[in-house]
Amino acid sequence: MTKLRVKQVRSRIGAPLRQKRTLDALGLRKMNATVEVEATPQVKGMVNAVRHLVTVEEI
């Protein structure tokens, strides 16, 4: 299965609690933090929910 490299590029300050929890679930806790996750439908949905705060690339 493919992987995604997700990097938080915008601050979570001012974001709704639901989006903050989504970032936590992805493993992103600080600005410029990067994680590699499996590209499952659940993860893609999470990334889609916070797409304005992160950048994504397939690896």
C-alpha distance matrix in Angstrom:
0.0 3.8 6.7 10.0 13.4 15.9 19.6 22.6 25.2 27.8 29.8 29.2 33.0 34.2 31.0 31.2 30.5 27.6 25.8 26.8 25.2 22.0 22.0 22.8 20.0 17.5 19.5 21.5 25.1 26.8 27.1 25.0 22.7 19.1 16.1 12.4 10.3 6.9 6.9 8.3 11.5 13.6 12.6 13.0 16.3 17.4 16.8 18.7 21.5 22.2 21.3 24.9 24.6 21.4 19.8 16.1 14.3 10.9 10.2
3.8 0.0 3.8 6.9 10.2 13.0 16.5 19.7 22.1 24.8 27.0 26.8 30.7 32.0 28.8 29.5 29.1 26.3 24.1 25.1 24.0 20.6 20.2 21.5 19.1 16.1 18.0 19.5 23.2 24.5 24.4 22.0 20.1 16.4 13.8 10.2 8.8 6.2 5.7 8.6 11.6 13.6 11.8 11.5 15.2 16.1 14.7 16.7 19.7 19.9 18.7 22.1 21.8 18.4 16.4 12.7 10.6 7.2 6.7
6.7 3.8 0.0 3.8 6.7 9.6 13.1 16.3 18.9 21.7 23.7 23.6 27.4 29.0 26.0 26.9 26.4 23.9 21.5 22.1 21.3 18.0 17.1 18.3 16.2 13.0 14.6 15.9 19.6 20.8 20.8 18.4 16.3 12.7 10.0 6.5 5.5 4.5 5.1 8.7 11.8 12.9 10.2 10.5 14.2 14.2 12.6 15.2 17.9 17.6 16.5 19.8 18.9 15.5 13.7 10.2 8.6 6.0 5.5
10.0 6.9 3.8 0.0 3.8 6.1 9.7 12.8 15.2 18.0 20.2 20.3 24.1 25.6 22.8 23.9 23.7 21.5 18.7 19.4 19.0 15.7 14.5 16.2 14.7 11.1 12.8 13.4 17.1 18.0 17.6 15.3 13.6 10.2 8.1 5.5 5.4 6.2 5.9 9.5 11.8 12.5 9.2 8.9 12.5 12.0 9.8 12.4 15.1 14.3 13.1 16.1 15.3 11.7 10.0 6.5 5.7 4.6 5.9
13.4 10.2 6.7 3.8 0.0 3.8 6.6 10.2 12.5 15.6 17.9 18.4 22.1 24.1 21.6 23.2 23.1 21.4 18.3 18.4 18.6 15.6 13.5 15.3 14.6 10.8 11.6 11.4 14.9 15.2 14.5 11.9 10.4 6.8 5.8 4.5 6.6 9.0 9.5 12.8 15.0 15.1 11.4 11.5 14.6 13.3 10.6 13.6 15.8 14.1 12.9 15.3 13.7 10.0 8.2 5.7 5.3 6.2 6.8
15.9 13.0 9.6 6.1 3.8 0.0 3.8 6.8 9.4 12.2 14.3 14.7 18.4 20.3 17.8 19.5 19.6 18.0 14.8 14.9 15.4 12.5 10.2 12.4 12.2 8.5 9.5 8.5 12.0 12.3 11.6 9.6 8.3 5.6 5.4 6.3 7.7 10.6 10.6 13.4 14.8 14.2 10.5 10.5 12.9 10.9 8.1 11.2 12.8 10.7 9.8 12.0 10.1 6.5 5.8 4.7 6.8 8.9 10.4
19.6 16.5 13.1 9.7 6.6 3.8 0.0 3.8 6.1 9.3 11.5 12.6 16.1 18.3 16.4 18.8 19.1 18.2 14.7 14.3 15.6 13.3 10.2 12.5 13.5 10.1 10.0 7.7 10.4 9.7 8.2 6.0 5.6 4.3 6.6 8.9 11.0 14.2 14.4 17.1 18.3 17.4 13.7 13.7 15.6 13.2 10.3 13.1 14.1 11.0 10.3 11.2 8.6 5.4 5.3 6.6 8.9 11.8 13.0
22.6 19.7 16.3 12.8 10.2 6.8 3.8 0.0 3.8 5.9 7.7 8.9 12.3 14.6 13.0 15.6 16.1 15.8 12.2 11.5 13.5 11.8 8.4 11.0 12.8 10.1 10.0 6.7 8.5 7.4 5.6 5.1 5.7 6.7 9.1 12.0 13.5 16.7 16.8 19.0 19.6 18.2 14.8 14.9 15.8 13.0 10.5 12.9 12.9 9.4 9.4 9.4 5.9 4.3 6.5 9.0 12.1 15.1 16.7
25.2 22.1 18.9 15.2 12.5 9.4 6.1 3.8 0.0 3.8 6.9 9.4 12.2 14.3 13.3 16.6 17.8 17.8 14.1 13.6 16.3 14.7 11.6 14.4 16.4 13.9 13.8 10.3 11.3 9.3 6.0 5.5 8.1 9.4 12.3 15.0 16.8 19.8 19.6 21.9 22.3 21.2 17.8 17.3 18.2 15.7 12.8 14.5 14.6 10.8 10.1 8.8 5.8 5.2 6.7 10.2 13.0 16.5 18.3
27.8 24.8 21.7 18.0 15.6 12.2 9.3 5.9 3.8 0.0 3.8 6.6 8.8 10.7 10.1 13.6 15.3 15.8 12.2 11.8 15.0 14.1 11.3 14.1 16.6 14.8 14.8 11.2 11.5 9.5 6.7 8.2 10.5 12.4 15.0 17.8 19.1 22.1 21.7 23.5 23.4 21.9 18.9 18.5 18.5 15.9 13.5 14.6 13.8 10.1 10.1 7.7 4.8 6.7 9.3 12.9 16.1 19.6 21.7
29.8 27.0 23.7 20.2 17.9 14.3 11.5 7.7 6.9 3.8 0.0 3.8 5.4 8.1 8.2 11.8 13.1 14.4 11.2 10.0 13.5 13.5 10.7 12.9 15.9 14.9 14.5 10.8 9.9 8.1 6.3 9.3 11.0 13.7 16.1 19.3 20.4 23.6 23.5 24.9 24.8 22.8 20.1 20.2 19.8 16.7 15.1 16.4 14.8 11.2 12.3 10.1 7.0 9.4 12.6 15.8 19.2 22.4 24.3
29.2 26.8 23.6 20.3 18.4 14.7 12.6 8.9 9.4 6.6 3.8 0.0 3.8 6.1 5.3 8.5 9.3 10.9 8.0 6.4 10.1 10.6 8.4 10.4 13.5 13.2 13.1 9.9 8.9 8.6 8.3 11.5 12.1 14.6 16.2 19.3 19.8 22.8 22.7 23.6 23.3 20.9 18.5 19.0 18.0 14.8 14.0 15.2 12.9 9.8 12.0 10.4 7.4 10.2 13.8 16.6 20.1 23.0 25.0
33.0 30.7 27.4 24.1 22.1 18.4 16.1 12.3 12.2 8.8 5.4 3.8 0.0 3.8 5.5 8.7 9.8 12.4 10.4 8.7 12.3 13.6 11.9 13.3 16.6 16.8 16.4 13.3 11.5 10.8 10.6 14.1 15.1 18.0 19.8 23.0 23.6 26.6 26.5 27.3 26.8 24.3 22.1 22.5 21.3 18.1 17.6 18.5 15.9 13.0 15.2 13.0 10.6 13.7 17.2 20.2 23.7 26.7 28.7
34.2 32.0 29.0 25.6 24.1 20.3 18.3 14.6 14.3 10.7 8.1 6.1 3.8 0.0 3.8 6.5 8.9 11.4 10.0 9.4 12.9 14.2 13.3 15.1 17.9 18.4 18.7 15.9 14.5 14.3 13.9 17.2 18.2 20.7 22.2 25.2 25.3 28.0 27.5 27.9 26.9 24.4 22.7 22.8 21.1 18.3 18.0 18.1 15.2 12.9 15.2 12.8 11.4 14.9 18.5 21.4 25.1 28.1 30.5
31.0 28.8 26.0 22.8 21.6 17.8 16.4 13.0 13.3 10.1 8.2 5.3 5.5 3.8 0.0 3.8 6.5 8.1 6.3 6.6 10.0 10.8 10.4 12.6 14.9 15.4 16.3 13.8 13.2 13.7 13.6 16.5 17.0 18.9 20.0 22.6 22.3 24.8 24.1 24.4 23.2 20.7 19.2 19.2 17.3 14.6 14.5 14.6 11.5 9.5 12.2 10.4 9.3 12.7 16.4 18.9 22.6 25.4 27.9
31.2 29.5 26.9 23.9 23.2 19.5 18.8 15.6 16.6 13.6 11.8 8.5 8.7 6.5 3.8 0.0 3.8 5.4 5.5 6.5 8.9 10.1 11.0 12.7 14.5 15.8 17.1 15.3 14.8 16.1 16.6 19.4 19.4 21.0 21.5 23.8 23.0 25.1 24.4 24.0 22.5 19.8 18.8 19.2 16.7 14.1 15.0 14.9 11.2 10.4 13.7 12.6 11.9 15.1 18.7 20.7 24.5 26.8 29.3
30.5 29.1 26.4 23.7 23.1 19.6 19.1 16.1 17.8 15.3 13.1 9.3 9.8 8.9 6.5 3.8 0.0 3.8 5.5 5.0 6.2 8.6 9.9 10.5 12.3 14.3 15.3 14.2 13.4 15.5 16.8 19.7 19.0 20.6 20.6 23.0 22.0 24.1 23.9 23.3 22.0 18.9 18.1 19.2 16.7 13.8 15.3 15.9 12.2 11.6 15.3 15.0 13.6 16.2 19.9 21.5 25.1 27.1 29.4
27.6 26.3 23.9 21.5 21.4 18.0 18.2 15.8 17.8 15.8 14.4 10.9 12.4 11.4 8.1 5.4 3.8 0.0 3.8 5.5 5.2 6.3 8.8 9.9 10.5 12.5 14.4 13.8 14.1 16.5 17.6 20.0 19.0 19.9 19.4 21.3 19.8 21.4 20.9 20.0 18.5 15.4 15.0 16.0 13.2 10.6 12.7 13.0 9.3 9.7 13.4 13.9 13.1 15.2 18.6 19.7 23.2 24.9 27.2
25.8 24.1 21.5 18.7 18.3 14.8 14.7 12.2 14.1 12.2 11.2 8.0 10.4 10.0 6.3 5.5 5.5 3.8 0.0 3.8 5.3 4.9 6.3 8.6 9.7 10.6 12.5 11.2 11.8 13.8 14.4 16.6 15.9 16.8 16.7 18.7 17.6 19.6 19.0 18.7 17.5 14.7 13.5 14.1 11.9 8.9 10.0 10.6 7.2 6.3 10.1 10.4 9.3 11.4 14.9 16.3 19.9 21.9 24.3
26.8 25.1 22.1 19.4 18.4 14.9 14.3 11.5 13.6 11.8 10.0 6.4 8.7 9.4 6.6 6.5 5.0 5.5 3.8 0.0 3.8 5.4 5.1 6.3 8.7 10.0 10.7 9.2 8.9 11.0 12.4 15.0 14.0 15.6 15.7 18.3 17.7 20.2 20.2 20.2 19.6 16.6 14.9 16.2 14.6 11.1 12.0 13.5 10.5 8.8 12.4 12.4 10.2 12.1 15.7 17.3 20.8 22.9 24.9
25.2 24.0 21.3 19.0 18.6 15.4 15.6 13.5 16.3 15.0 13.5 10.1 12.3 12.9 10.0 8.9 6.2 5.2 5.3 3.8 0.0 3.8 5.4 4.9 6.1 8.6 9.7 9.7 9.8 12.9 14.9 17.1 15.3 16.3 15.5 17.7 16.5 18.6 19.0 18.4 17.9 14.5 13.3 15.3 13.6 10.1 12.0 13.8 10.9 10.3 14.0 14.9 12.9 14.0 17.4 18.2 21.4 23.0 24.7
22.0 20.6 18.0 15.7 15.6 12.5 13.3 11.8 14.7 14.1 13.5 10.6 13.6 14.2 10.8 10.1 8.6 6.3 4.9 5.4 3.8 0.0 3.8 5.4 5.0 6.3 8.7 8.8 10.3 13.1 14.5 16.0 14.3 14.5 13.4 15.1 13.6 15.5 15.5 15.0 14.4 11.2 9.8 11.5 10.0 6.4 8.2 10.2 7.9 7.5 10.9 12.6 11.0 11.5 14.5 14.9 18.1 19.5 21.5
22.0 20.2 17.1 14.5 13.5 10.2 10.2 8.4 11.6 11.3 10.7 8.4 11.9 13.3 10.4 11.0 9.9 8.8 6.3 5.1 5.4 3.8 0.0 3.8 5.4 5.1 6.3 5.2 6.9 9.5 10.8 12.3 10.5 11.2 10.8 13.2 12.6 15.3 15.6 16.1 16.2 13.4 10.9 12.5 12.0 8.2 8.5 11.2 9.5 7.5 10.4 11.6 9.0 9.2 12.3 13.2 16.4 18.2 19.9
22.8 21.5 18.3 16.2 15.3 12.4 12.5 11.0 14.4 14.1 12.9 10.4 13.3 15.1 12.6 12.7 10.5 9.9 8.6 6.3 4.9 5.4 3.8 0.0 3.8 5.4 5.0 5.4 6.0 9.6 12.1 13.8 11.3 12.2 11.3 13.8 13.2 16.0 17.1 17.2 17.7 14.5 12.4 14.8 14.3 10.6 11.6 14.5 12.7 11.2 14.2 15.4 12.6 12.6 15.6 16.1 19.0 20.4 21.6
20.0 19.1 16.2 14.7 14.6 12.2 13.5 12.8 16.4 16.6 15.9 13.5 16.6 17.9 14.9 14.5 12.3 10.5 9.7 8.7 6.1 5.0 5.4 3.8 0.0 3.8 5.4 7.5 9.3 12.8 15.0 16.0 13.2 13.1 11.1 12.7 11.0 13.2 14.4 13.9 14.5 11.2 9.4 12.4 12.0 8.6 10.4 13.4 12.0 11.5 14.3 16.4 14.2 13.6 16.0 15.7 18.3 19.1 20.2
17.5 16.1 13.0 11.1 10.8 8.5 10.1 10.1 13.9 14.8 14.9 13.2 16.8 18.4 15.4 15.8 14.3 12.5 10.6 10.0 8.6 6.3 5.1 5.4 3.8 0.0 3.8 5.7 8.8 11.6 13.2 13.4 10.6 9.8 7.7 9.2 7.9 10.7 11.8 12.3 13.3 10.7 7.8 10.5 11.0 7.7 8.2 11.7 11.3 10.2 12.2 14.6 12.3 10.9 12.8 12.2 14.6 15.5 16.6
19.5 18.0 14.6 12.8 11.6 9.5 10.0 10.0 13.8 14.8 14.5 13.1 16.4 18.7 16.3 17.1 15.3 14.4 12.5 10.7 9.7 8.7 6.3 5.0 5.4 3.8 0.0 3.8 6.3 9.3 11.6 11.9 8.6 8.4 6.7 9.3 9.3 12.6 14.5 15.3 16.9 14.3 11.4 14.0 14.8 11.4 11.5 15.1 14.6 12.8 14.8 16.5 13.5 12.1 14.0 13.9 16.1 17.1 17.6
21.5 19.5 15.9 13.4 11.4 8.5 7.7 6.7 10.3 11.2 10.8 9.9 13.3 15.9 13.8 15.3 14.2 13.8 11.2 9.2 9.7 8.8 5.2 5.4 7.5 5.7 3.8 0.0 3.8 6.0 7.9 8.7 5.9 7.0 7.1 10.5 11.3 14.8 16.0 17.3 18.5 16.1 13.0 14.8 15.4 11.9 11.1 14.5 13.7 11.1 12.9 13.9 10.6 9.5 11.8 12.7 15.3 17.2 18.0
25.1 23.2 19.6 17.1 14.9 12.0 10.4 8.5 11.3 11.5 9.9 8.9 11.5 14.5 13.2 14.8 13.4 14.1 11.8 8.9 9.8 10.3 6.9 6.0 9.3 8.8 6.3 3.8 0.0 3.8 7.1 9.2 7.0 9.5 10.3 13.9 14.8 18.4 19.8 20.9 21.9 19.2 16.3 18.3 18.5 14.8 14.3 17.3 16.0 13.2 15.4 15.6 12.0 11.9 14.6 16.0 18.7 20.8 21.5
26.8 24.5 20.8 18.0 15.2 12.3 9.7 7.4 9.3 9.5 8.1 8.6 10.8 14.3 13.7 16.1 15.5 16.5 13.8 11.0 12.9 13.1 9.5 9.6 12.8 11.6 9.3 6.0 3.8 0.0 3.8 6.4 5.5 9.1 11.2 15.0 16.7 20.3 21.5 23.2 24.2 21.9 18.7 20.1 20.6 17.0 15.8 18.7 17.6 14.3 15.8 15.3 11.5 11.5 13.9 15.9 18.5 21.1 21.8
27.1 24.4 20.8 17.6 14.5 11.6 8.2 5.6 6.0 6.7 6.3 8.3 10.6 13.9 13.6 16.6 16.8 17.6 14.4 12.4 14.9 14.5 10.8 12.1 15.0 13.2 11.6 7.9 7.1 3.8 0.0 3.8 5.4 8.8 11.8 15.4 17.4 21.0 21.7 23.7 24.6 22.7 19.4 20.1 20.7 17.5 15.6 18.0 17.3 13.6 14.4 13.4 9.6 9.6 11.7 14.3 16.9 20.0 20.9
25.0 22.0 18.4 15.3 11.9 9.6 6.0 5.1 5.5 8.2 9.3 11.5 14.1 17.2 16.5 19.4 19.7 20.0 16.6 15.0 17.1 16.0 12.3 13.8 16.0 13.4 11.9 8.7 9.2 6.4 3.8 0.0 3.8 6.3 10.0 13.2 15.8 19.4 20.2 22.6 23.9 22.5 18.9 19.4 20.7 17.8 15.3 17.9 18.1 14.5 14.4 13.9 10.5 9.0 9.9 12.2 14.2 17.2 17.9
22.7 20.1 16.3 13.6 10.4 8.3 5.6 5.7 8.1 10.5 11.0 12.1 15.1 18.2 17.0 19.4 19.0 19.0 15.9 14.0 15.3 14.3 10.5 11.3 13.2 10.6 8.6 5.9 7.0 5.5 5.4 3.8 0.0 3.8 6.9 10.5 13.0 16.7 18.1 20.3 21.9 20.3 16.7 17.8 19.3 16.2 14.2 17.4 17.5 14.3 14.7 15.1 11.6 9.7 10.8 12.1 14.0 16.4 16.7
19.1 16.4 12.7 10.2 6.8 5.6 4.3 6.7 9.4 12.4 13.7 14.6 18.0 20.7 18.9 21.0 20.6 19.9 16.8 15.6 16.3 14.5 11.2 12.2 13.1 9.8 8.4 7.0 9.5 9.1 8.8 6.3 3.8 0.0 3.8 7.0 9.9 13.5 14.9 17.5 19.5 18.3 14.6 15.6 17.7 15.0 12.8 16.2 17.0 14.2 14.1 15.3 12.3 9.5 9.5 9.7 10.9 12.9 12.9
16.1 13.8 10.0 8.1 5.8 5.4 6.6 9.1 12.3 15.0 16.1 16.2 19.8 22.2 20.0 21.5 20.6 19.4 16.7 15.7 15.5 13.4 10.8 11.3 11.1 7.7 6.7 7.1 10.3 11.2 11.8 10.0 6.9 3.8 0.0 3.8 6.4 10.1 12.0 14.5 16.8 15.6 11.9 13.6 15.9 13.4 11.7 15.4 16.4 14.3 14.6 16.5 13.9 10.9 10.9 9.9 10.9 11.8 11.7
12.4 10.2 6.5 5.5 4.5 6.3 8.9 12.0 15.0 17.8 19.3 19.3 23.0 25.2 22.6 23.8 23.0 21.3 18.7 18.3 17.7 15.1 13.2 13.8 12.7 9.2 9.3 10.5 13.9 15.0 15.4 13.2 10.5 7.0 3.8 0.0 3.8 7.0 9.3 12.1 14.9 14.4 10.9 12.3 15.3 13.6 12.0 15.5 17.2 15.8 15.5 18.1 16.1 12.7 11.9 9.7 9.6 9.4 8.7
10.3 8.8 5.5 5.4 6.6 7.7 11.0 13.5 16.8 19.1 20.4 19.8 23.6 25.3 22.3 23.0 22.0 19.8 17.6 17.7 16.5 13.6 12.6 13.2 11.0 7.9 9.3 11.3 14.8 16.7 17.4 15.8 13.0 9.9 6.4 3.8 0.0 3.8 6.3 8.5 11.5 10.9 7.7 9.7 12.6 11.2 10.4 13.9 15.5 14.9 15.1 18.1 16.5 13.5 13.1 10.5 10.8 9.9 9.9
6.9 6.2 4.5 6.2 9.0 10.6 14.2 16.7 19.8 22.1 23.6 22.8 26.6 28.0 24.8 25.1 24.1 21.4 19.6 20.2 18.6 15.5 15.3 16.0 13.2 10.7 12.6 14.8 18.4 20.3 21.0 19.4 16.7 13.5 10.1 7.0 3.8 0.0 3.8 5.7 9.3 9.6 7.3 9.0 12.2 12.0 11.6 14.4 16.5 16.7 16.6 20.0 19.0 16.0 15.3 12.2 11.8 9.9 9.9
6.9 5.7 5.1 5.9 9.5 10.6 14.4 16.8 19.6 21.7 23.5 22.7 26.5 27.5 24.1 24.4 23.9 20.9 19.0 20.2 19.0 15.5 15.6 17.1 14.4 11.8 14.5 16.0 19.8 21.5 21.7 20.2 18.1 14.9 12.0 9.3 6.3 3.8 0.0 3.8 6.7 8.1 6.2 6.3 9.8 10.6 9.9 12.0 14.6 15.3 14.7 18.4 18.1 15.2 14.2 10.8 10.6 8.6 9.9
8.3 8.6 8.7 9.5 12.8 13.4 17.1 19.0 21.9 23.5 24.9 23.6 27.3 27.9 24.4 24.0 23.3 20.0 18.7 20.2 18.4 15.0 16.1 17.2 13.9 12.3 15.3 17.3 20.9 23.2 23.7 22.6 20.3 17.5 14.5 12.1 8.5 5.7 3.8 0.0 3.8 5.4 5.3 6.2 8.6 10.0 10.6 12.2 14.4 15.8 15.9 19.6 19.6 17.2 16.9 13.8 14.1 12.3 13.6
11.5 11.6 11.8 11.8 15.0 14.8 18.3 19.6 22.3 23.4 24.8 23.3 26.8 26.9 23.2 22.5 22.0 18.5 17.5 19.6 17.9 14.4 16.2 17.7 14.5 13.3 16.9 18.5 21.9 24.2 24.6 23.9 21.9 19.5 16.8 14.9 11.5 9.3 6.7 3.8 0.0 3.8 5.5 5.1 6.2 8.7 9.9 10.4 12.4 14.7 14.8 18.6 19.1 17.3 17.3 14.6 15.5 14.1 16.2
13.6 13.6 12.9 12.5 15.1 14.2 17.4 18.2 21.2 21.9 22.8 20.9 24.3 24.4 20.7 19.8 18.9 15.4 14.7 16.6 14.5 11.2 13.4 14.5 11.2 10.7 14.3 16.1 19.2 21.9 22.7 22.5 20.3 18.3 15.6 14.4 10.9 9.6 8.1 5.4 3.8 0.0 3.8 5.5 5.2 6.4 8.8 9.9 10.8 13.0 14.1 17.7 17.7 16.3 17.1 14.9 16.5 15.7 17.7
12.6 11.8 10.2 9.2 11.4 10.5 13.7 14.8 17.8 18.9 20.1 18.5 22.1 22.7 19.2 18.8 18.1 15.0 13.5 14.9 13.3 9.8 10.9 12.4 9.4 7.8 11.4 13.0 16.3 18.7 19.4 18.9 16.7 14.6 11.9 10.9 7.7 7.3 6.2 5.3 5.5 3.8 0.0 3.8 5.3 5.0 6.2 8.5 9.8 11.0 11.8 15.4 15.0 13.1 13.7 11.6 13.2 12.8 14.7
13.0 11.5 10.5 8.9 11.5 10.5 13.7 14.9 17.3 18.5 20.2 19.0 22.5 22.8 19.2 19.2 19.2 16.0 14.1 16.2 15.3 11.5 12.5 14.8 12.4 10.5 14.0 14.8 18.3 20.1 20.1 19.4 17.8 15.6 13.6 12.3 9.7 9.0 6.3 6.2 5.1 5.5 3.8 0.0 3.8 5.4 5.1 6.1 8.7 10.2 9.9 13.7 14.1 12.2 12.3 10.0 11.7 11.4 14.1
16.3 15.2 14.2 12.5 14.6 12.9 15.6 15.8 18.2 18.5 19.8 18.0 21.3 21.1 17.3 16.7 16.7 13.2 11.9 14.6 13.6 10.0 12.0 14.3 12.0 11.0 14.8 15.4 18.5 20.6 20.7 20.7 19.3 17.7 15.9 15.3 12.6 12.2 9.8 8.6 6.2 5.2 5.3 3.8 0.0 3.8 5.4 5.0 6.3 9.0 9.7 13.2 13.9 13.0 14.0 12.5 14.8 15.0 17.8
17.4 16.1 14.2 12.0 13.3 10.9 13.2 13.0 15.7 15.9 16.7 14.8 18.1 18.3 14.6 14.1 13.8 10.6 8.9 11.1 10.1 6.4 8.2 10.6 8.6 7.7 11.4 11.9 14.8 17.0 17.5 17.8 16.2 15.0 13.4 13.6 11.2 12.0 10.6 10.0 8.7 6.4 5.0 5.4 3.8 0.0 3.8 5.4 5.2 6.8 8.6 11.8 11.6 10.9 12.6 11.8 14.6 15.3 17.8
16.8 14.7 12.6 9.8 10.6 8.1 10.3 10.5 12.8 13.5 15.1 14.0 17.6 18.0 14.5 15.0 15.3 12.7 10.0 12.0 12.0 8.2 8.5 11.6 10.4 8.2 11.5 11.1 14.3 15.8 15.6 15.3 14.2 12.8 11.7 12.0 10.4 11.6 9.9 10.6 9.9 8.8 6.2 5.1 5.4 3.8 0.0 3.8 5.4 5.4 5.7 9.2 9.2 7.7 9.0 8.1 11.2 12.5 15.3
18.7 16.7 15.2 12.4 13.6 11.2 13.1 12.9 14.5 14.6 16.4 15.2 18.5 18.1 14.6 14.9 15.9 13.0 10.6 13.5 13.8 10.2 11.2 14.5 13.4 11.7 15.1 14.5 17.3 18.7 18.0 17.9 17.4 16.2 15.4 15.5 13.9 14.4 12.0 12.2 10.4 9.9 8.5 6.1 5.0 5.4 3.8 0.0 3.8 5.5 4.9 8.5 9.9 9.3 10.4 9.9 12.9 14.2 17.5
21.5 19.7 17.9 15.1 15.8 12.8 14.1 12.9 14.6 13.8 14.8 12.9 15.9 15.2 11.5 11.2 12.2 9.3 7.2 10.5 10.9 7.9 9.5 12.7 12.0 11.3 14.6 13.7 16.0 17.6 17.3 18.1 17.5 17.0 16.4 17.2 15.5 16.5 14.6 14.4 12.4 10.8 9.8 8.7 6.3 5.2 5.4 3.8 0.0 3.8 5.8 8.2 9.2 10.0 12.2 12.5 15.9 17.5 20.5
22.2 19.9 17.6 14.3 14.1 10.7 11.0 9.4 10.8 10.1 11.2 9.8 13.0 12.9 9.5 10.4 11.6 9.7 6.3 8.8 10.3 7.5 7.5 11.2 11.5 10.2 12.8 11.1 13.2 14.3 13.6 14.5 14.3 14.2 14.3 15.8 14.9 16.7 15.3 15.8 14.7 13.0 11.0 10.2 9.0 6.8 5.4 5.5 3.8 0.0 3.8 5.5 5.5 6.6 9.5 10.7 14.4 16.7 19.5
21.3 18.7 16.5 13.1 12.9 9.8 10.3 9.4 10.1 10.1 12.3 12.0 15.2 15.2 12.2 13.7 15.3 13.4 10.1 12.4 14.0 10.9 10.4 14.2 14.3 12.2 14.8 12.9 15.4 15.8 14.4 14.4 14.7 14.1 14.6 15.5 15.1 16.6 14.7 15.9 14.8 14.1 11.8 9.9 9.7 8.6 5.7 4.9 5.8 3.8 0.0 3.8 5.4 5.4 7.0 8.3 11.9 14.4 17.6
24.9 22.1 19.8 16.1 15.3 12.0 11.2 9.4 8.8 7.7 10.1 10.4 13.0 12.8 10.4 12.6 15.0 13.9 10.4 12.4 14.9 12.6 11.6 15.4 16.4 14.6 16.5 13.9 15.6 15.3 13.4 13.9 15.1 15.3 16.5 18.1 18.1 20.0 18.4 19.6 18.6 17.7 15.4 13.7 13.2 11.8 9.2 8.5 8.2 5.5 3.8 0.0 3.8 5.9 8.0 10.6 14.2 17.2 20.3
24.6 21.8 18.9 15.3 13.7 10.1 8.6 5.9 5.8 4.8 7.0 7.4 10.6 11.4 9.3 11.9 13.6 13.1 9.3 10.2 12.9 11.0 9.0 12.6 14.2 12.3 13.5 10.6 12.0 11.5 9.6 10.5 11.6 12.3 13.9 16.1 16.5 19.0 18.1 19.6 19.1 17.7 15.0 14.1 13.9 11.6 9.2 9.9 9.2 5.5 5.4 3.8 0.0 3.8 7.2 10.2 13.9 17.0 19.6
21.4 18.4 15.5 11.7 10.0 6.5 5.4 4.3 5.2 6.7 9.4 10.2 13.7 14.9 12.7 15.1 16.2 15.2 11.4 12.1 14.0 11.5 9.2 12.6 13.6 10.9 12.1 9.5 11.9 11.5 9.6 9.0 9.7 9.5 10.9 12.7 13.5 16.0 15.2 17.2 17.3 16.3 13.1 12.2 13.0 10.9 7.7 9.3 10.0 6.6 5.4 5.9 3.8 0.0 3.8 6.6 10.2 13.4 15.8
19.8 16.4 13.7 10.0 8.2 5.8 5.3 6.5 6.7 9.3 12.6 13.8 17.2 18.5 16.4 18.7 19.9 18.6 14.9 15.7 17.4 14.5 12.3 15.6 16.0 12.8 14.0 11.8 14.6 13.9 11.7 9.9 10.8 9.5 10.9 11.9 13.1 15.3 14.2 16.9 17.3 17.1 13.7 12.3 14.0 12.6 9.0 10.4 12.2 9.5 7.0 8.0 7.2 3.8 0.0 3.8 7.0 10.5 13.0
16.1 12.7 10.2 6.5 5.7 4.7 6.6 9.0 10.2 12.9 15.8 16.6 20.2 21.4 18.9 20.7 21.5 19.7 16.3 17.3 18.2 14.9 13.2 16.1 15.7 12.2 13.9 12.7 16.0 15.9 14.3 12.2 12.1 9.7 9.9 9.7 10.5 12.2 10.8 13.8 14.6 14.9 11.6 10.0 12.5 11.8 8.1 9.9 12.5 10.7 8.3 10.6 10.2 6.6 3.8 0.0 3.8 6.9 9.7
14.3 10.6 8.6 5.7 5.3 6.8 8.9 12.1 13.0 16.1 19.2 20.1 23.7 25.1 22.6 24.5 25.1 23.2 19.9 20.8 21.4 18.1 16.4 19.0 18.3 14.6 16.1 15.3 18.7 18.5 16.9 14.2 14.0 10.9 10.9 9.6 10.8 11.8 10.6 14.1 15.5 16.5 13.2 11.7 14.8 14.6 11.2 12.9 15.9 14.4 11.9 14.2 13.9 10.2 7.0 3.8 0.0 3.8 6.5
10.9 7.2 6.0 4.6 6.2 8.9 11.8 15.1 16.5 19.6 22.4 23.0 26.7 28.1 25.4 26.8 27.1 24.9 21.9 22.9 23.0 19.5 18.2 20.4 19.1 15.5 17.1 17.2 20.8 21.1 20.0 17.2 16.4 12.9 11.8 9.4 9.9 9.9 8.6 12.3 14.1 15.7 12.8 11.4 15.0 15.3 12.5 14.2 17.5 16.7 14.4 17.2 17.0 13.4 10.5 6.9 3.8 0.0 3.8
10.2 6.7 5.5 5.9 6.8 10.4 13.0 16.7 18.3 21.7 24.3 25.0 28.7 30.5 27.9 29.3 29.4 27.2 24.3 24.9 24.7 21.5 19.9 21.6 20.2 16.6 17.6 18.0 21.5 21.8 20.9 17.9 16.7 12.9 11.7 8.7 9.9 9.9 9.9 13.6 16.2 17.7 14.7 14.1 17.8 17.8 15.3 17.5 20.5 19.5 17.6 20.3 19.6 15.8 13.0 9.7 6.5 3.8 0.0
